[in-house]
Amino acid sequence: MAVERIEFLKVPLDIVRPEDLESVVLGLLEREGPQHVMLVSLWDVLRARHRSEFKNMVSKAALVLPTSKSLIHGARFLKKKIPERWQPFSLIIGTLSILERYYKSLYLLGAQHRSLLQAERNVRSTFPHLSLVGRFAGYYHKSMERNILTAITKANPSLVLVGDGVPGGQKWIGRNWSKLHGGIYIWNSDVIDIFSERKRRVSEETFERGLEYFPLIVKNPLRIFRIFQYIWYKLLLVYYRLFRTSS
């Protein structure tokens, strides 16, 4: 596969160019076991440095793709090879397009029931040659988890898209690692609701300018206090630039 991994502040990041996405996706499908594709923000990278469960999940992931502009600037500042920055929804659409060309399959997990049903209809309409082999809404009772895992295993999808409403969010994939079949797993809290048109995706212009976090601050003003994490991140970059030979 056309993938190159770098270490950034002791966290792995993968370099995947858009023109190589098809070969990378097909390569993941040839591997045995679950292939977790993680889309990581600046906050995820900082979390992976100190929280053991999340750090272990990032280390085991098949792909770790950066979504924050700050990570790209940081890699450049540390004189690393520069990763491609991925917009989550665009990556997912690109992956689904590749899977459709090869008549692969999809399983949807998460979101409210009505949103999930609408998302299913829209996915079938947009990708008619992609086989949608199952779905299950989020916010389910804990007792249903075993049945969900069994259903996914029996369906044997090429891709499982995990949305909002699963216990632990993205950690759901890592916590159920040993119970999952082969195939690609991608978590994104908004993806199913965007497919159902209940949420709007971040515009390309907003993403390109690195302003995708600002709508989240509008929804929850307490997120403004992450400015202190951002300052810490900048100090880390300076420290690694001056005193560390590898980062």
N, C-alpha and C positions, 0 to 999 in steps of 0.2 A: 504494500500500500504506500501511497505517496504521502506519508506522514512523518514529520520530524518533531521530536519532543525536546523541549528546553526546560531547564529548571529556573523558576522565577520566584525569588524570595522563599526558596525551599518548597515550592509548590509546582507540580508539573503543568505545563501548558503545551498544547499540540499545535503545530503549524499545518493547516490544511488549506490549500488554495481552492477557490471555487471551481476551477477547471479540473481539479482532481477529485471532486466530491463523488462522482459516479463510481470511480474505481475504488475509492475508500469505502463507500457504502456496500458495494458488492463484496469487497474483501472482508468486511465485518461479518457478513452473512455466511461466509465460508468457515468462520471460526466456530469452535465448540463452546457451549455455555453462553450465558447472557452477556451482551455487549452494551455496557452503559455509556451513553454519550451525554456528557455533562456540559452544560452551558454555564460558565461561571462569570460572575460579576466581580468587581473590586472587592465587595463585601464578602463574597464567597472565598476569595483568595485569602483575605485576612482571617476568616474563620477557619480555613483549612490549616493555617499555621499553628493553631493552638487547641482546637477541639478534636480529640482523638478519633471519635466516630466519623466525623466529616472528613478528617484528614485521610483516614483509611479508605473511605469511599472514593475520594479523589484519586488516591494512589492506585486503586484497583480498576478505575474506569478505563474503558477502551479508548475513549477520546475525551480530552478536556479542552474545550474551545472557549476563548475569551469573548465576552460581550461588551466590556467597558472600555471606553476610549482611554481611560487612565491607565489601564494595563498595557496598552500599546505604547503610550508615552513612557511608561516605566521601563518597558523592555528596551526601548530606544535609549533611554537615559543610562541604563546599565550596559549598553553596548552589546545587547543580545541580538540574536536573529529575531526579526519582527514577525509576530504571528498575524494571521488574518483575523480581523474582528468580525464576528458573526452576529447578525440580527436573528434572534431566536425563531421568529415566525418564518422568516425567509429561509432559514436552514431547514425547518420542518417541511415547508412547501417544496423545497428542492429535493429533499429526501423522498417525499411522497411521489413526486414526479418520476424520480428514478425507479422507485419500486413499481409504479404503474407500468412503465415501459417493459419491465420484466415480469409482469403479471404476478406480482408478489401480494402479500396479505397484511392486513392491519387489524389491530385490536385497540379499542378506545376504553380508557378507564378514568373515571372521575367526573366532576361537575354535577350540577343538579340534574334530575331525571329529564325534565323538559328540555333543558339546554343540550343534554347529551343526544336526545332523539333528533333535535334539529341539526346538530352538528353531524350526526350520521347521515341525514338526508343530504346535507350540503356536500359532504365528502364524497358520497356516492355520485352526486351530480357532477362534481368537479373532476373526479378521478374514476371514470366509469370502468376502467380495466383493472382497478385495484380491488382486490377481494377483501371486503370488510367481514371478518370472521367472528366478531363478537364485540360486546360492549357491556359495561357495568357502571352504574352511576356511583359517584362518591358519597361521602357522608353516610356510609353504611355502618351497620352494627358490627362490632368486633367479631361476633360469631360467624359472620359471613366470609371472613378472610380466607379460610381454607377452601371454601367453594370457589371463590374468585381465582385463587391460585391454580386450582384444579382445572377450571374452565380455560384459563390462559394456556396451561400446559397442553390440554387436549386440542385446542384450536391451533397451536403451534404457529403463531403469526410471525411474519418477518419483522414487523415493527409493532411495539406497544407504546402508544402515546398515553402518558399519565398526566392528568390534569389536577385541578383543585379538588379538595375533599377526600384525599387519601391520607391515612394516619402518617404523620411525620413528613409529609410533603415529599421532597426529593429523596429523603432518607428511606422512604418505603422501598425503593429499589434495592438499596444496600442491605436493608434489614431482611429482605426476602431473597437475597442472592442465591442461596443454596436450593431454593424451591422453584426457581425460575428456569425455563427452558432456554434453548439457544435463540438468537434473534437480537434485534436492537431495541433498547429501551431509552426513551427520552422523556424527561419530566419538564413540564412548563406549566405554571399555575394558570395561565390565561389561554392556552392554546385551544381547548375545547370550547370555551365561551366565545373566543374569536371566530371559530368555525360556525358557531350557532348564531353569530351576529349579535350576541348579547354584550360583547365588549368590543371596543375599537382597538385595533392594533396601533402601535406606535408608528407614526409616519416615518418614511425614509429620511425626510429632511431633519426631523427631530433627532433621529438616531445618528445620522451622519455628523450632526453638530455635538453629539455627546450629551444631549439634554434629556434623555429618556427617563432620568430619575426625577425630574421636576414634577411631572404629573402625579407621581407617588407622594411627593411632599404636599401637594395640594389636597390629596385625599387624607393624608395623615401628617399634620404639621410637626408632630414629634420627631419625624424622620430628619428634620433639620439638624438635630443633635449629632447626626453622623458626621458632621463637619469635623468633630474631634477625631474620629477614626481616619478621616481623610488626611488630617494634619499628621497623624501618627504614620500613615502610609508614606507621606512625603519625607518624613524624618528617616524612615526605614530605607528608602531609596538612597538618600544621602549617605547613610551609614554603610550600606552595601557597596556603594560606589567608591567610598574612601578606604574602607577597611577590609572588605571581603574580596578574595580572589575568585570565588565561585559563589553564585547566588541562584 
